[in-house]
């Protein structure tokens, strides 16, 4: 009887452990999915900015720059898995500064200024994503 009680206790602990692992995994998947959707929104806005540049639609460029900055300021994109917060924040600050620059240059209604800001912004994105992949690996 004692053996069966111990066996039952071990079974309960195993089941609870599996449930906890499953819930934790599901939570991580949900966070990753939310982050993926959020980054997709940023990518869509980047495409809008490129469309504005190719069409010389300065209103669209400015709107995209403002939206990109607002998205960057939102908490959803922050990733607690990245240990080097200082470098991550440096990329974020530069991203926001470049969004401002692109918007400001769009007001001048000369395509070269916002195009250069967009190129710098794109380089910042690629560098940040490279940094994140390196840190996670």
N, C-alpha and C positions, 0 to 999 in steps of 0.2 A: 504494500500500500504506500509506503514512504517512497519507494522507487518510482511508482507511477505518479505520485505527486511531484517528485523532482522532474521526471520526464515531461509532465504537463507544464511545469513552470518553465523549463527550457524551451518547450514548444511556444509558449506564450511570448517569451522574450524574443525568440527568433521571428515570430510573426510581427510583433511590434517593431522590431528593428527593420524588417523589410518594408513595413508601412511607412516608417519615418524616412527611410532612404527613398522610397517612391515619391512621397510628398515633397521632399527636398529637391529631387530631380525634376519633378513637375514644376516646382517654383522657379528653378533655374531656367527651365525651358520657357516659361512664361516671361521671365525677365529678358531672355535672349530674343524672344519673339517681339516683345514690345520695343526693345532697342533696335531691332532690325526694321520694324515699321517706322520708327522715328527717323532712322538714318535714311530710309527710302524717301521720307518727306523732304529731308535736306537735299538729297540727290535730285528730286523733282524740281525743287526751287533753283538748284544750280542749272538745270536744263532750261528753265524759264529765263534765267539771266543770260544764258548763251543765246537763246532765241532772241531776246531783246537786243543783244549786241549785234547779231547778224542782220537784224532788221532795222537797227538804229532806232529802236523803240525805247527811248530814255525813261518813259514812265514805267515800263515793264522792268527795266534794269533796276530802277530805284525801288520799286515794290519788292522785287526778288531780294535785293540787298537787305532791305528792312526785315523781311520775313526770315531770311537766313540768320540774321543777327538775333531775332526773337527766339528762333528755334535753338540757337546756341546758348542762349541765356536760360532756357528751360532746364529743369532738373532731370528730366527723363533720360537725357543722354549720358549722364554721369555714370561711370562704371567703377564700382568699388573693387573690382579685380585688378585695377591698375595701381601698383604700389608707388610709382614715382609721381606723386601728385604735382610737384612743382613743374616738371616738364610738361605734364598734361595741361596744367593751367596756362603755361606759356603758349602752347598751341591754341588754346581756347581764346586767350586774350588777343593773340595775333589774328585769329579768325574774325573776331568781332571788330577789330580795328580795320581789317581789310574790307569787311562788309560796309563799314562807315565810309571808307575811302571810295569804294565802288559807287555808293549812293551819291556821294558828294561830286564825284567826277561826272556822273550821269547828268547832274544838273547843269553842267557846263555845255552839254549837247555837242560834245566832240567825242567820237567813238574810241579814240586811242586811250584816253585816260581810264574809263571804266574797263576797257579790255585788258589793260595792264594790271589793274587791280584784280580782275577776275582770274588772270593767269597766276598771280601771286596767291590768290585764295585757293585755287586748285592745287598749287604746289604745297600749300600749307595742309590741305586735306590729305594729300598723298603721304606727306611726311608724318602726319599724326597717325594715320592708319598703319603705316609701316612701324612706327614706334609702338603702338598698341600690340600689334602682332608679335613684335620682338619681345616685349615685356611678358606677354602671356605664354610664349614658348619658353 
